[in-house]
Amino acid sequence: MSTSFEYSTVIFRTTPAAVYDALIDRDAIDFYMGGTGPKMADGGSWRVGDRILWAGEPDRFNDWGQVVTIAEPGKKLSYTWHTLSDVYPERYNESNDHERTEVTWIVNGIEGFEEHGGAVHLRLVHSGFSSVQSEMYHGVSEGWVYIVSALKTYLEKPLDDRAR
């Protein structure tokens, strides 16, 4: 049986389409993931089966075998996640923390907020952990809270201020 980490938030003054776009737009990802995060391999467009590269150092992207598994614009995006041994081979080379997990973003509009610019319930599910004791689970359970909070901040800013 696998374990999942889940986190939800409500984002105001936005739409499901805008939230989904922020999940796949390189500039938005740079903002809420602090310059790291997923990026499409050349020619990819966030379709099922497309390879995902991971931004690391400036202008350096790593291919850790991540792929898009679900792509429903404005509704749901899912992709495989890298392992700890992919990112930190010197530290996790001998460990058992090689589990391949999956990240799913579920986007639902909330009715009744249209006249105020809209509202969206965003749910993140990171699944496939062997247990809550895994180092990857521990790391993402702290990291996703920060990332989703930064994404919410980005989306709730007026459009003219998002580049700052």
Secondary structure, DSSP 8 states (H G I E B T S, - for coil): --EEEEEEEEEES--HHHHHHHHH-HHHHHHHTTT-EEEE-TT--S-TT-EEEEE-STT-EEEEEEEEEEEETTTEEEEE---HHHH-HHHHTTSS-----EEEEEEEE-TT-GGGT-EEEEEEEEEEES-TTSHHHHHHHHHHHHHHHHHHHHHHS-GGGTT-
